[in-house]
């Protein structure tokens, strides 16, 4: 009798790409750039000071993409940024 502890993966499912999403901040009249930069640096681990300040210079467009990556991370970052009072667009699945 053969006893295996391994898991058999369906090749079609195992090659499927994990869903990705974008997290977007919308410009508003009450959040100051310093608060936004502090939130980005605290919540998104890969964020640098330079990148945070570059992202928030979006006066002409009115929005900035703060994160692009897997959906689960995007949902977490979106929720945390929203809880800090930031004006967030709905998560965009890519």
N, C-alpha and C positions, 0 to 999 in steps of 0.2 A: 504494500500500500504506500502511496506517495503522499507525503504531508508537506505542504509548502506554506511558508509564512508570507511569501511575497504577494504583491497585488498585481493583478493583470490590468493594464491600462488599455483602453480603446485607443488605437493609434489616431483615429480621426479626432477624438476629443483632446488627446494629450498635445496635439499640435495647434489647437485653437489658441488664438491670442487672447490674453486677459483683457477685458474692456478697459479703455483708457478714457480720461476725461480732462477737462480744463476747469481751473478755478479762476474766476474773474472778479476783480474788485471794480465797483462803479464809483466814480467821483461823486462826492456829496458836499454839502456846505458846512458840515460840522466836524468831520474827522480831519485832524491836522496831519501833515506829512510825518511828523515825528512819531505820532501814535501808530500810524500805519507801518512805518519802518520798524518800530519796536515789536509790533505784533508779528511781522514777517520773520524777524530774527529769532523770536521766541518760539514760534509755532512750526516753521518749516526748517528742518535740520540742515538742509543743504544751502540755505540762504546766507549770503555774505553781505557785509555792510554796503559794499560797492554795488552789488546787484540789487539790493533792496532799494537804494536811492535811485538807481537807474530805472527800476520798474515803476516807481511812483511819480515819475515826471511824465505824466500823460495828459496834461492840460488840454491839448488839442483834440485828443480822441475821447476823453471822458471815461475811459476804462483801461484796465491793465490786467494782462494774464499773469497771475501770481504763481501758478503751478500747472504743469501738464504731466500726467503720469497715470498710474493705474487707478482705477475707479475707487477702490477702497481707501487708498491714501487721499485721493481728492475729496472724498466725502468727509473724512476725518478733518482735513485742513479747512474745508469749507465751514464745517460746523464750529470749529474752534475760532476761526476768524470772525464768523458771524456773532459768536458769543462775546467777543470783545467789542461789539458795537459797530463793526465795519459793514458797509453797504455792499452786499455780495449779489452778483447775478446768479441765476440758477446754474447748477453744474451743467456743463455742456459735455455730453458724451461724444468722443471722437471716433 
